[in-house]
Amino acid sequence: MRLQLLLVVGGWLGGWWLLFAVPVLAAPGGRRSLDTSETDAHDGARPRLSVIIPARDEAASLPHLLASLVPQLAPGDELIVVDDRSNDATAALAREAGALVIEAPELPDGWTGKSWACHHGAVTATGEVLVFFDADVRLAPGALSAAVDLHRRQGGLVSVQPYHETERAYERLSALFNVVAFMGVGAASPHRAGRAVGAFGPCLVISADDYRRVGGHEAVRDEVVEDLALARAVRAAGLGVVVRAGGELIHFRMYPGGFRQLVEGWTKNFATGAGTVPVVRTLLVAWWITGMLVTIQWLIETAAGAGPGWPVVVLGYAAVVGQLWHFFVRLGDFGRRWALAYPVLLATFVGVFVRSLYRTLIRRSVTWRGRTVPVRPRVAAGREPA
């Protein structure tokens, strides 16, 4: 029982350390949002941007991004959509919105599809600052200026994890994955102030000079989780990585294509990504997850008449629910009910993580967007503050 208490209490406290204070992207001037009539084009001091969007079969999502993005572009900014051999109207919709559309050549050996598309967009770009958006991102007015202004102040690589919008029940099963992903990049622990060991691919901002200096996406061409790999390359070059949550300014809807898409997406990301997280941070996340599993064990055992008793079960369960609810509202609209139903979230998380380990360590490949992607397992190197 003492060991179980240590796992639960220590893991719960570790969770607070890992996600102590989520840094949120703020609009220039410190405001979280801007009037809907205001755009980014007013800022004459802003550097010339090249906005690059890799897109593969994104006809359902891309128009929403472009509708929110185009009004925020200043004269002289570039909007580049790289059509990654789509089978739908992605390219036509991008042209209708005024984007320069580049057709990605056939994917060569040794490249992942997203890195190949981003690379071709960057080769074409002529702006001083490169901004990469995933096609499922949506921007509130002022979001582009907010991200670029943060980069102007911080330098290096700026990354934003969009606020996760959900519409269907299965999409809320991503809640725990989102929390663990933010814990893993290290941006929300005490004294970190958004400084991170990893990055989130949906929104990246970096100067063109720094991008070329670190080798760009060509340097991470075979990485399944290219955003984390790019962050490693930036840090190896002596530059900083800063991460923010999207808050009210940058949103996205992940995996709208159904539960199978959700499983494939997190399978692709998680085991490979976990291998790049510093060891101490990985152990703390594992401790946090284990503590929650013990509270479920207590519930089952007590219901069977053999557990620690209902006062302990209720206290432990309530502590976990309160913590998860606090985390969830900062990262997405997952809902209070799903914090209460965290055993369902944990079952999904563990199942997908085991599947990801199998695909990474045994099959050495994952599937995504109709492609089979080879995987090279990685182990985190070096020591990084938790």
C-alpha positions in Angstrom: 0.0 0.0 0.0 2.9 2.4 0.8 4.3 1.8 -2.7 0.9 2.5 -4.3 0.5 5.7 -2.3 4.0 6.8 -3.4 3.1 6.1 -7.0 -0.2 8.0 -6.8 0.9 11.0 -4.7 4.4 11.3 -6.4 2.9 10.9 -9.9 0.2 13.5 -9.2 2.8 16.0 -7.9 5.0 15.2 -10.9 2.1 16.0 -13.2 1.9 19.5 -11.7 5.6 20.0 -12.2 5.5 18.8 -15.8 2.5 21.1 -16.7 3.1 23.8 -14.0 2.1 26.8 -16.2 1.1 26.4 -19.8 2.5 29.4 -21.7 -0.1 30.8 -24.1 0.4 32.8 -27.2 -0.6 36.4 -26.7 -1.4 39.0 -29.3 1.1 41.9 -29.8 0.6 44.3 -26.9 -0.3 41.6 -24.5 -3.9 41.0 -25.6 -5.1 37.5 -26.1 -7.3 38.4 -29.0 -8.0 41.2 -31.4 -11.1 42.8 -32.8 -12.3 40.8 -35.8 -11.8 43.7 -38.1 -8.1 44.0 -37.4 -5.5 42.2 -39.5 -1.8 41.8 -39.5 -1.1 43.9 -42.5 -1.0 47.1 -40.5 2.5 46.4 -39.1 4.9 48.0 -41.5 7.9 46.9 -39.4 7.1 43.2 -39.8 9.6 41.2 -41.9 8.5 39.8 -45.2 7.0 36.4 -44.7 6.8 33.2 -46.7 3.9 31.1 -45.3 4.3 27.5 -46.3 1.5 24.9 -46.1 2.2 21.3 -46.9 -1.1 19.7 -48.0 -2.1 16.1 -48.9 -5.8 15.5 -49.5 -6.8 18.5 -47.4 -9.8 19.8 -49.5 -12.0 19.7 -46.4 -9.6 21.6 -44.1 -7.5 23.9 -46.2 -10.2 26.4 -47.2 -10.8 27.2 -43.5 -7.1 27.9 -42.9 -6.8 30.1 -46.1 -9.9 32.1 -45.3 -8.5 33.0 -41.9 -4.9 33.5 -43.1 -5.2 35.5 -46.3 -6.6 38.7 -44.6 -3.6 38.7 -42.3 -1.0 38.7 -45.0 0.8 42.0 -45.7 1.7 43.2 -49.2 4.8 41.3 -50.3 4.2 38.3 -48.2 4.2 34.9 -50.0 1.6 32.2 -49.6 2.9 28.8 -50.8 0.8 25.6 -50.7 2.7 22.5 -51.5 0.3 19.9 -53.0 1.7 16.6 -51.9 0.2 14.5 -54.7 -3.4 15.0 -53.5 -6.3 13.0 -54.9 -8.8 15.7 -54.2 -9.3 19.4 -55.0 -6.6 20.6 -52.6 -4.6 22.3 -55.3 -7.6 24.0 -57.0 -8.9 25.4 -53.8 -5.5 26.8 -52.9 -5.2 28.5 -56.3 -8.7 30.0 -55.8 -7.5 31.6 -52.6 -4.6 33.2 -54.3 -1.8 30.8 -53.1 1.2 29.9 -55.2 0.7 26.1 -55.6 3.8 23.9 -56.0 3.3 20.3 -57.0 5.6 18.1 -54.9 7.6 15.7 -57.0 7.3 11.9 -56.4 8.5 11.1 -52.9 12.1 9.8 -53.0 13.6 7.1 -50.8 14.8 8.4 -47.5 12.2 11.1 -47.1 8.9 11.4 -45.3 6.1 13.1 -47.1 5.7 16.1 -44.9 9.4 16.9 -44.8 9.6 16.6 -48.6 6.7 19.0 -49.0 8.0 21.5 -46.5 11.5 21.3 -48.1 10.1 22.2 -51.6 8.1 25.1 -50.1 11.2 26.4 -48.4 13.3 26.1 -51.5 10.8 28.3 -53.4 10.3 30.8 -50.6 12.0 34.2 -50.8 10.8 35.8 -47.5 13.0 36.8 -44.5 10.9 34.6 -42.1 9.4 31.2 -42.9 6.0 30.3 -41.3 4.9 26.7 -41.6 1.2 25.8 -41.0 -0.5 22.5 -41.1 -3.6 22.6 -43.3 -6.0 21.9 -40.4 -5.0 25.0 -38.5 -7.4 27.9 -38.1 -6.3 31.5 -37.1 -8.1 34.1 -35.2 -7.5 37.7 -36.3 -4.0 38.8 -35.1 -2.7 35.3 -34.8 0.0 35.6 -37.5 1.3 38.8 -36.0 1.4 37.3 -32.6 3.5 34.3 -33.8 5.9 36.5 -35.8 6.2 39.1 -33.0 7.1 36.3 -30.6 9.8 35.1 -33.0 11.1 38.7 -33.4 11.6 38.9 -29.6 12.8 35.3 -29.0 14.6 34.3 -32.2 15.5 30.7 -33.0 12.5 28.4 -33.6 9.0 29.4 -32.4 6.3 26.7 -32.2 2.7 26.9 -31.3 0.5 23.9 -30.4 -3.0 25.0 -31.5 -5.9 24.8 -29.1 -7.6 21.5 -30.0 -11.2 21.8 -31.1 -13.4 18.7 -31.1 -16.8 18.0 -32.6 -17.4 14.3 -32.2 -17.0 12.2 -29.1 -14.1 10.0 -30.3 -12.0 13.2 -31.0 -11.9 13.8 -27.2 -9.9 10.6 -26.8 -7.0 12.7 -27.9 -7.1 14.7 -24.6 -4.5 12.7 -22.7 -2.2 12.5 -25.8 -2.2 16.3 -26.0 -1.3 16.7 -22.3 1.5 14.2 -22.5 2.8 15.8 -25.7 3.0 19.2 -24.0 4.6 17.7 -20.9 7.2 16.1 -23.2 8.5 19.3 -24.9 9.3 20.8 -21.5 7.8 24.2 -22.1 5.5 24.3 -19.1 7.7 23.2 -16.2 8.7 25.8 -13.5 11.5 28.2 -14.6 11.2 27.1 -18.3 9.1 30.1 -19.5 8.2 28.4 -22.7 11.8 27.2 -23.5 11.4 23.8 -25.0 13.3 20.7 -26.1 10.8 19.9 -28.8 8.4 21.6 -31.1 4.9 21.2 -32.6 4.7 21.0 -36.4 1.2 22.6 -36.9 2.8 26.1 -36.5 6.5 26.8 -36.8 8.2 30.2 -37.3 11.9 30.5 -38.1 14.1 33.0 -40.0 15.1 31.9 -43.5 18.8 32.3 -42.6 18.4 30.1 -39.4 16.4 27.5 -41.3 19.1 27.1 -43.9 21.8 27.2 -41.2 20.4 24.1 -39.5 19.8 22.3 -42.7 16.0 22.8 -42.8 13.7 19.8 -43.4 16.4 18.2 -45.5 18.3 17.6 -42.2 15.4 15.7 -40.8 14.2 14.1 -44.1 13.8 10.6 -42.7 12.2 11.5 -39.4 8.6 10.4 -38.7 8.2 13.1 -36.1 9.9 15.8 -38.0 8.9 18.7 -35.7 10.8 17.2 -32.8 13.8 16.4 -35.0 13.8 20.0 -36.4 13.8 21.3 -32.8 16.9 19.1 -32.1 18.7 20.5 -35.1 17.9 24.0 -34.0 19.2 23.4 -30.5 22.3 21.7 -31.8 23.1 24.8 -33.8 23.0 26.8 -30.5 19.6 28.4 -31.1 16.6 28.4 -28.8 13.2 26.7 -29.2 10.2 28.5 -27.7 6.7 26.8 -27.5 3.3 28.3 -26.8 -0.2 27.0 -26.6 -2.5 28.5 -29.2 -5.1 29.8 -26.7 -7.7 32.0 -28.4 -5.5 32.7 -31.4 -4.6 29.5 -33.1 -6.8 26.4 -33.2 -7.0 23.1 -35.1 -9.2 20.1 -35.3 -7.1 16.9 -35.3 -8.2 13.7 -37.0 -11.7 14.6 -38.2 -11.6 11.5 -40.4 -12.7 9.0 -37.7 -11.3 6.9 -34.9 -9.0 4.9 -37.2 -7.3 8.1 -38.3 -6.9 9.1 -34.7 -5.2 5.8 -33.8 -2.9 6.0 -36.9 -2.0 9.6 -36.1 -1.0 9.0 -32.5 0.6 5.7 -33.4 2.9 7.5 -35.8 3.8 10.2 -33.2 4.0 8.7 -29.8 6.5 5.9 -29.5 9.0 7.6 -31.9 8.5 10.9 -30.1 8.9 9.4 -26.7 12.3 8.2 -27.7 13.5 11.8 -28.1 12.3 13.1 -24.8 15.0 13.6 -22.0 15.1 10.6 -19.7 14.2 12.4 -16.5 11.1 13.9 -18.2 10.1 10.5 -19.7 10.3 8.9 -16.2 8.2 11.6 -14.7 5.5 11.2 -17.4 5.6 7.4 -16.8 5.2 8.0 -13.1 2.3 10.3 -13.6 0.5 7.7 -15.9 1.3 4.9 -13.5 -0.2 6.8 -10.6 -3.5 7.2 -12.5 -3.5 3.5 -13.3 -3.2 2.7 -9.6 -6.2 4.8 -8.8 -8.2 2.7 -11.2 -6.8 -0.4 -9.6 -8.0 0.9 -6.2 -11.5 1.5 -7.6 -11.7 -2.0 -9.0 -10.3 -3.7 -5.9 -12.5 -1.7 -3.5 -15.6 -2.5 -5.6 -14.7 -6.2 -5.2 -14.3 -5.7 -1.4 -10.5 -5.9 -1.3 -9.2 -2.4 -1.9 -8.0 0.4 0.4 -11.6 1.6 1.0 -13.9 4.2 -0.5 -12.6 7.3 1.2 -9.1 6.7 -0.3 -10.6 5.8 -3.7 -12.8 8.9 -3.8 -10.0 11.2 -2.7 -7.6 9.7 -5.3 -10.1 9.8 -8.1 -11.2 13.4 -7.3 -7.5 14.5 -7.2 -6.9 13.1 -10.7 -10.1 14.5 -12.1 -9.4 17.9 -10.8 -5.8 17.9 -12.2 -6.9 16.6 -15.6 -9.7 19.2 -15.9 -7.2 21.9 -15.1 -4.9 20.6 -17.9 -7.6 19.9 -20.5 -9.1 23.4 -20.5 -5.8 24.9 -21.4 -5.1 22.7 -24.4 -8.5 21.9 -25.9 -12.3 21.7 -25.6 -12.3 18.2 -24.2 -15.0 18.7 -21.7 -15.3 18.1 -18.0 -17.0 14.7 -18.5 -13.9 13.3 -20.1 -11.9 14.2 -17.1 -14.4 12.2 -15.0 -14.1 9.4 -17.5 -10.3 9.3 -17.4 -10.2 5.5 -17.2 -11.5 5.5 -20.8 -8.8 8.0 -21.8 -6.1 5.9 -20.1 -7.2 2.7 -21.8 -7.1 4.4 -25.2 -3.7 6.0 -24.4 -2.1 2.7 -23.2 -3.6 0.7 -26.1 -2.3 3.2 -28.7 1.1 3.5 -27.0 1.5 -0.3 -27.0 0.5 -0.3 -30.7 3.0 2.4 -31.4 5.8 0.5 -29.6 5.0 -2.5 -31.7 5.0 -0.6 -35.0 8.2 1.2 -34.0 10.3 -1.6 -32.5 9.0 -4.7 -34.3 7.4 -3.7 -37.6 9.8 -0.7 -38.0 7.1 1.2 -39.9 4.0 3.2 -39.5 1.2 4.2 -41.9 -0.1 7.7 -42.5 -2.0 9.3 -45.4 -1.9 6.1 -47.4 1.9 5.8 -47.1 4.0 3.3 -45.2 6.8 5.2 -43.4 9.9 3.4 -42.2 10.8 4.1 -38.5 14.2 4.3 -36.9 13.8 3.9 -33.1 15.6 6.6 -31.2 16.8 7.0 -27.6 17.0 10.4 -26.0 20.5 11.6 -25.4 21.9 14.1 -23.0 20.5 15.6 -19.8 17.9 18.2 -19.9 16.2 19.9 -16.9 12.8 18.5 -16.2 
